[in-house]
Amino acid sequence: MQLLTRKLYKEIKKMDRQEMETFLARIYHQGYQDGIEDGNKADFKIQLVKVLENTKGVGQKTFGRIMETVKEMGI
């Protein structure tokens, strides 16, 4: 995945101070939102593990299959 394309690089070079501040603020906020989303996914996994550990009839094999499915789903 290429984050900085040649076109974007040229646009950045032409920016004045205010445009650069706006651009960087937008990048910061997007990164912040991505971090929140990743944190929510981690919280979900922790809660799922706790629920599965306390569920009667869910052994290591079933637990492993469930966690593998969660991983494949990208959660």
Secondary structure as UniProt FT lines:
FT   HELIX           6..13
FT   HELIX           17..53
FT   TURN            56..57
FT   HELIX           60..73
//
